[in-house]
Amino acid sequence: MIGRERETAAVAGLLAAHRLVTVTGPPGAGKSTVAAAAVAASVSAGWECLVQVRRQGSAPGRPGDLAADLVTRLTGAPPAGPVAPERAARSLPDAPTLLWLDDVDPVHDECVRLVQQVLLRAPRTGVLVTSRRALGLDAERTVRLSGLRYRPAPEDGEGPAPAVELFLRHAPTGHGAPDPESVAEVCRLVEGLPLAVELAAEQTAQLPVRELVRLLRLSQTWLAGPRRAHRRHRSLRDAAGSAWMLCDTAVRTVWARASLFAGSFTETSAVHLCAGGAVEPAQVPSCLVQLAAHGVLEVRGEVGAVREHRYQMTRLAREFGAERLTARGEFAAAALRRSQRWGQVAAEAESLWERGAQSRAVRLVSEEYEELAALFAHARTEPSLAPAALQTGLRLWFWWVACDRAEEGADRLLALLPHCDGSPLLARGQWLAAWLSARTAPETARALLDDAWWASVLAGDTATVGRIAHVQGVLALQEGDARAAAGHFQLAADTIPAHAPGGPPATLSLAALALAQLRYAPAAARRSAHRALAQAGLRQDAWVCQVARYAQACTDHGLGRPGRAWQRARRALADTDDGLPATHGTSALRQLLADIETGSPARLELPAALVPHTAPLPAPRPSDREIRLGRGPAPA
């Protein structure tokens, strides 16, 4: 026994206090091993008889099979014909007896009836059950097993984590000491499942551990060990297949279709993706419950709580289900439904952002981001899905910018743009990719803007034309040309229509205009900052509002009013929305406060809203007026 001491003690303690204990868990979790250790640890509980009945095989059993096996075990002779549960219960000895029903999944329904009769007709008998799902009886106490820990914890002391220790115990000797980090990665990839850890350890007789890591990152269903006693333990595919055989057609269909989920998902998303054909939308929730009972799904959160609970499929079940989905020829259709679903999620998040519920928008995207990332990754290899994926990426413009994910967003958009020639979204995708890459790849950004500008002008898309001008201003500001940047920002502020969806409002360009004007025309900068703060609906946009308030505080500081600038910056920090990422402008405000308190001139740090990946503003070129006033070096 490695890493199961706590569970073994829990089962032994429950056996001493209750008549019915069930050990549950997914295939390969070690339920029978834990039950055997708990039985051995509870010999002092006063049992005079131990009766073990273990089911063989994975196919569903016939009615009366389990009761017949129990009678055979008690009498030594197989009965003629089916056996009623009542007769089997009466056959138990009138003495303190522990009845151990092992691996009863193929006869689960009959086991429920048999245990009911045992509890009713054999009062001196306790029952221990190992099954993937609980029996659901009132007297039942359950202990659920999951994967072993593969990360070290304080209780491990100097030793390795339990999953790593199990791997090292089963790895063949004579091949050298395996790399500890690679072993831990193997255990992580198989989610600490004991059967998978043991099968992976046996592979090191032919494969180095690092090669094993590479193969497991691709798939784990190929792991096998033919010398095992039980057929369903000879490979991970057999272990998953044993659960598949016990599901009806609708549950199998939902399992296969839900394998497209890369992370956790809600019941609503599952209905959208899994319904269709012979599976009605109303059937999907019950199928999810059955899959959770079989250990295929894990439930995250509380069922029936205010926030909707989520499901997470184990990696083994996901790979097995994907194989079944591909074999059925449904993968392409399911991938299309996934694209439609997460396009709707992105549209909902963008709508929340524009309506002022920005923290809710960020939370929604963060909860569903694993699925969105899987959608983008699949669209790279499936050009037909690229336009829909590009539209999803455009709707997430606020996520890339406000959550410090500009580099990732640029990579994903640049990978999709070559597959979207002729799409009306191409120019918008080029604009957003240019904005996200303005800091790290300015030359690439300029090339994208040139192509996007012509297409937007010909299409009459004034919102995109204005946003292109905003990015051109960002590029000029990064080069230190404040006057050119101000011209671009002024054009953007005058061109972007009010309430134009799909990108930042004109208020952001006004705030950027104030920051650009501050170095050569402080009075004009102050007017631009006031114009930005006077825009209708600004208070609903906490993200842009903070940038505008930062610009106003900077203009006050530049005009020699440090006290007022300090107060404005402090109030802006106090009004920060805690639900938004910390990088959405607070660092620039804190730097401004530090400059004011130390008496230093403002550094004019560019907020992330202007240039993703916040960067200090390069020193601008001094104007003639500044040179005359002695505020900048004279030209050579």
N, C-alpha and C positions, 0 to 999 in steps of 0.2 A: 504494500500500500504506500503510494507516494502522493502527497498532497491532498489526501482525502481523510485525514484524521478528524477534522471537525465534523464532516458529514457522517462518518462512521459513528462517532460518539453521539451525534444527534439521533441517528436511527436506533442505536442501542437504548438510549434514554427513552425514546418514544415507545419502543417495544415493552419496556418495563412498566409503563404507565397507561398504555392504550391497547385496545384489542386489534386495531387495524392500522397498519402503517404501509404506505406506498412510496417506493423510491422511483422517481420519474426523471426523465432527461432525454436528450436527443440520441440517435443511434451512435454507439461507440463511446458513450460518456462513462462507461464502467459501472452501470447500475448493479449488475450481478456481483461484481467484485466487492462493491461497497456493502451490499446485502450480506454476502458471505462473511465479511469481516465483522459486521454488526452482530450476526448470529453467533459467531465465535466469541465475541466480547460479552454477549448476554447469557452465557451458560449459567451464571450465578442467579439468573432471574427465576429459577425454579422449574424450568421446562423439563418434563420427563420424557417427552417424545418430540422428535423432529421429523416432519413429513415434507419432503421437497418434491414438487412436481414442476418439471421444466419442459416447456413446449419446444419442439424441434421443427425447423423449417420456418418459412416466411409467408407461405400462402394462407389465406383465410381458412380457419378451421370449420368443421361441420358442427351443427348443434349436438351437444352431448359429448364432444371429444374431451373437453377438460374434465368433466365429471367422471368419464370413463377412465382417464389417466389416473385420477385420484383413487378410484376404487381399485384399479390394478396395482397401484403403489401400496395400498393398505392390505390387500388380500393376496397379492402375488399372482393372481389369475385374471386375465382380461375378461370382462363381462361380455355376454352375448347381446349385441344390440346397443342402442343408445341408453344412457343413464340419466335419470332425472337429478337435478341439483339436490332435491330433498333426500334422495337415497344416498348420495355421496356424502352429504353432511352427517347423516345418521351413522355412517360407517366409521366416523372418527372415534378414537378411543376415549373412554370416560376418564381422562387423566389430563394434567396440565400439558397441553400440546401446542407446538408452534407449527402452523401450516405455512410453508413457503411456496408461493405460486410464482414461478420465475418465467420471465419473457412471455407474458400472456397477451401481447398485442394481437396476434391472429385470432384469439378467442375472447376478445375484450368484453363483448356484450354478455357472453355466457359466464365469464368470470364475475361480473357484477352480480348476476343472479346467484351464483354459487356462494359467493362471500356473504350475501344477504342471508342465505339459508344457514351457513356456518355460524354466523353471529347469533341467529335465532335459535338453532337447535343444538349447538355445541358450546355451551356457556364457558367451558374450561379451555377453549381453544382460542389462541391468538393467530392473526393472519399477517403475513408479510408478503407484499406484492412488489414485483419489479415490472414496470411498464413505461412506455413512452408518455402515456397520459394517465391522469388520475381516474379513479373509479367514480368519483362524484357522490359518495355516500356520506351521510351525516357523521358517522363515527370515524371517518377516515382522517388520518394525519399524514401529510406528505412532506417529503424532502426532495427537492429538485436539484439535480446535478447539472453543472455547466462545464465549460472547458477549464482546464487547469491554468493557473496563473503562469504567464511566461515572462513577467517583469519581476525583478527582485523586490522584496518588501522587508520592513524591519524585522518581522517575525522569522525570516529566513536566516538571520545572522550572517555568518560568513559563507554559507552555502548558496547554491544556485536556486533559481525559482523552481517550483515543482515540475513544470512542463520540461524545463531544461534538464532537471535531474532524471526524469523518466526517459528522456531521449538518450542521455549518456548511459543509463542502465541497460538499454536495449541495443545500443550501437555495438556492432561487432568489434572485438579487440584485435590488435595487431595492425591497425591502419593508422596509427598515430593519433595524437590528441586533436579533436576537432576544434575549429575556431569558435570560441564562446559567443561572439557576436553573430556569427552565421547560424549557430544552433538556435539562439534566441529568435532570429529572424524566421527560421523554419517553424518554430513553435507558434510565432505570431501569425504566419501565413495559414496554418491549419487551425487557428483559433484555439489552441491548447486542447483540442479534442484528444483524449488519451489514445484511442484506437489509431487516429491519424499520426500522432507523435510516434507511436511504436512502429507503425508501418514505414514512416519516413526514416526512423533510425535504422531499420533493417536495410534500407537502400544504400547506406554508406558502405556496405560491403563491395559495391560496384561503382558508386559515384562519390566524388568528393562533396563535402557539405556545401561549398559555394555553388557548384553545379546543381545541386539539389535545390538550392534557393532559387536559382534562375528558372528551373523547370516548374517549381511550385508557384512562382508568380504568374505563370501562364495558366496552369490548371493543377488540381490536386486529385481529381477523380481517378487518375491512373495509378495511384498508390495501391499496392497489393502485396499480400503475403500468403501464398497458397498453402502453407503448412498449418494454418489455424484450424482448430477443431470445428468451429461453426462456420457454415458457408457464408453467412452474411457478414462475417468478420474478415473474410479473405481479401476484400478490397473495399475502398471507400465507395465505389460505384455500387457494390452489392449492399453496403450498409444503407445508402440512400434509396436504392431500389426496393429494399424490404419495407420501407415506409411508403413508397410509391404504390406497391401492390395492395396495400390496405386501404387506399383511397378510392372513392368512386370516381366516375368520369368527370363530373363537374369540378370536384376538388383537384383532380389531376390537371385539368385545363387551367384553373386559376393558379396552381403552383407553377406551371410552365410559363404562363404569361407574366406572372409576378416576378419571374427570374430576371426580367429586364431592369428591375429597380436596382440601382447601384448602392443605395443606402436605405435609410428608414423612410417609410411612406405612410400616408394616412389612408383611412378606409375610403375617403372620397376619391383619391388618386387611383386606388386599386379598382374601384368600380368603373372608372373611366377607361382604364387600361385592360382590365380582365373580362369585362362583360362583352357579349357578342356571340353569335352562333347559337349553340345550345345552352349557353350560360346566360340566364337573365340577370339584370342588374341587382334584383332583390336577392339573388342567391349568393352573391359575392361575399357579403359580410359573414354569413354562416360558414362559407368555405374557409375564410380567413381564420375563424375561430377553430375549425377542425385542424387546420395546418398548424396553428399555434399549439393545439393539444398534442399533435404528433411530434413536436419539437422542430418542425421545419421553420417556423416563425417565432421570434421573440417579441414580446409586447413591451413597448417603452411607454411609460406613463401609466396613469390609472384609468381603467375603463369606466366611462360614465362621468369623468371629471369635466370641469368647465372647458379646459383645453383638450382638444381631440387627441386621443392616444395614437401612437404610431407603432408600426410593425417593422421588424428588421429580419430579413432572411439570412440564415447562416450561409457562409460562403460555399460549403459543400452542397447544400440544397440548391443554391443559386446556379452553380455550375451544372448540376444534374438536370435541373429544370430547363436551362438554356439548351442542353443537348436534346431534350425531348421536344422543345419548341422548334428547334431547327429540323429535327427529324419529321415533324408534322408539316413543315413548310409554312409556318406561321410567323417566322421571325420578321420578315419585311413588313408585314401588316402591323405587327405589334410595335415595331420601331416607329412606324408612321403615327400610330396612336400616341406613343410616348412623345413624339415631337409636337403633336397638337396639344397634348396636355400641358407640357411645360412651356409652350408658347402662351397658353392661357394664364399660367402662374406668373410668368414675366409680365404679361399685360396687367394683371391684377396688382402686382407690386409697383409697377410704374404709375398706375392710377392712384394707389395709396400715397405714393411720394408726391404726386402733383396736387393731391387734395390736402396735404399738410400732415398726414399720418406717416411721417418719414421713419420713425423708429419701428413702426409696424411693418413698413416696406422692407427695411433692412432685416428684421427678424424673419419675415417670410422667405426672403431669398437665402438667408443663412441656413434655414431649416431644409430647404429644398436644393441646396447648392450641389450636393453630390449627384443628384439626378441631372441638373443643368450641365454640370461638367461632363457627365457621361454622354449627354446629348451632343455637346460640342465635339467631343472626341470621336463619336460615331460619325458625325457629319463630315469629318475630315476624310474618312474612307468611303463615304456614301454620298457622291455629289448631288444626288437628287434631293437630299435633305438639307443641303447647304443654304438655300435661300430662306427656309423656315428657321434654321439655326441662326442665320445672320439677323433676321428680324428679332429673334429672342435676345441676341446679344445687344442689339440697338435699344431694346426696351430696358435693358439693365445698365444703361449708361451711368446712372447715379451710383450703382454698386461698384463699378470699376473705379470711379473717381473718388467717391466719398469714403470708400472702405479700403483705400490704399492698395488697390489691385490693378493699377494701371498697366503694369508690365504684363500681367497675366491676360488682361483684357485685350491688349494690343496683339499678343501672340495668337489668341483665339480668333480675333477678327481677321488678321492678316492671313491666317490659314484658310479662312472661308472665302475671302474676296476673289481668289482666282476661279472659284466654282460658281460665281454669281454674275458673270458677264451677261449684259442685257437685262439684268434685274433692275427695277426702279429703285431698289434699296441700295444699289451699289454706291452712289454718291454719298449717301448718309453713312454707309459703312466706312468709306474712305475718310470722311471728315472725322468720325469718332476714332478711327485707328490713328489718324494723324494727331489728334489731341492727346490720346493716351501715350503716344510715342514721342511727343514733342521734346521731352527732356532727355530721353535716352538715345533717340535716333532722329535728330532734327532734319537731316537730309532726306530720310525716308518720309518724314512728315510733310516736307515741302513738295516732294513728288506726288504724294497722295492728294494734297490740297490742289495742285494744279489740275489733276484729272477731275477731281470732284467739283471744282469751280465751274468749268465749262459745262459739265452735265447739269449742274444745278441751275445755271443761268438759262440754258436751253429749255429746261423743264419748268422754269418759273417758280422754283422752290426757294422763296425768299428766306425762309427760316434757315435752310442749310447754307445759303449764301452768307447770311449774317454770322452764322456760327463758324464758317470757314474764316471770315475776317477776324473773329475772336481768336482763333488758333494762330493766325498770322501775327496778331498782336502779341500773343504769348511768345512766339519765336523771336520777334523783334525785341521784346523786353528781356529775354534771356541773353541776347547779344549786347544789351546795354543801350540800345537806341530807343530812348523813351519817347521821343517825338514821333517816330514812325509807329511805335506801338500805340500811342494815343490816337493817331489817325485811324488805325485799324479798329481799335475798341470803339471809337465814335461811330464808325461805319456799322459795326455790329449792333450797337445800341439803337441806331436809327433804323436798321433793317429787320431785325428779328421781330416778328409780330407778337402782340400781347397774347399770352396763354398758348403759345405754340408748343405742341407736345413734342416729345422725342429728344429733349435736350434742355440745357439750362436756359433760363429766361434772360431778357435783355438787361435785367438788373445786374446780373453778374458782370456784363461788359461795362456798365456804368461804374461799378466798384473798381474794376480793373483800370478804367480810364482815370479815375481819381488817383490811383497809385502811380500810374505812368506820368500824370501831369505834376505830381507833387515835387519832382526834382527840378522842374524848370518853370512852373507856373502854379505856386501854392494856392493862390486865390481861386484860380480856375479849378484846381483839384478839390477845394472845399465845396464849390458849387456842384461839382459832379457827384461828390459823396452825398450831399443833401438830396440831389435828384434821385440817387439810388435808394435812399431811405424813404423817399416820398412815393415810391412806386406802389400802385394798388396791389393788395394781396401779399405784400412782402412778409407780413407777420406770420403767414401760414407756411412760409418756406424758411424754416429755422436755419437751414444750411446756408443759403445765399444771404439771409439776413445777417448772419454772423460775419460773413465776408464784408458786407457793406458797412457794418459797424466797425470792423477792423480798419477799413479804409478811412472812415470818418475820424477815428482816434488817431490814425497816422497823420492826417491833414492837420489836426489840432496840434500834434507834437511838432510837425514841420513848421507851423506858423508861430511857434514859440509859446504855446499854451500847454505846458506839460501837466499841470494839475487837472485841467479838463480832460486831456487825453488819457490820463491815468484812471480817472473816474469812468470814462466811457469804456475803456478796456476791461476794468473790473466788473462793470455791469454786464458786459457782453459775456464774460466768462461765467458769471453767476447764472445767466439765462441759458447756458448750454444744455441741450437736450441730452440727457444721460443715455437715451436709447440709441444715439448715433455713435459711430466710432470716434475714439478720442482724437484721431488725426484730422478731423474735418475742419480745423481752423484754430483749435485751442493752442497749438504750439506757437503759431505766429502771435497770438495775443499775449502769451506768457513771455515771449521774447521782447515784445514791445514794452510790457510792464518792467522787465528787467532793465531795458535801455533807459526808460524814464527814471527809474529809481537810482541808477548809477550815473545819471547825467550824460549818457552817451547819445549820440545822434541815432535816430531810428535806422535799423538795418533794412527795413522794408522787405521782410521775408515774404516770399510768394505763398499765399495759402494754397492748400491742395486743390481748392476749387478752381484756381487759375491754371496751375500746372501740376498734374498728378505727380506724386512723390515730391513732397514739399522740399523746395531748394531755396537757398538764399538768393536774393536778387543781385546780379552782378552790378558793380559800380557803374552808374550811368555816365554818359558823356556830359561834361559840364557845359552849361550854356554860357553865352556871352555875358549875360547879366551876373551869373555866379562868379565868373572870372573877375568882372569889374568890382564886385563886392568882396573879393578875396575868399570866396567859399570853395574854390576849386583850383587846381593847378593850371597855370597858363600853358597854352600850347607851345610846342617847341618851335 
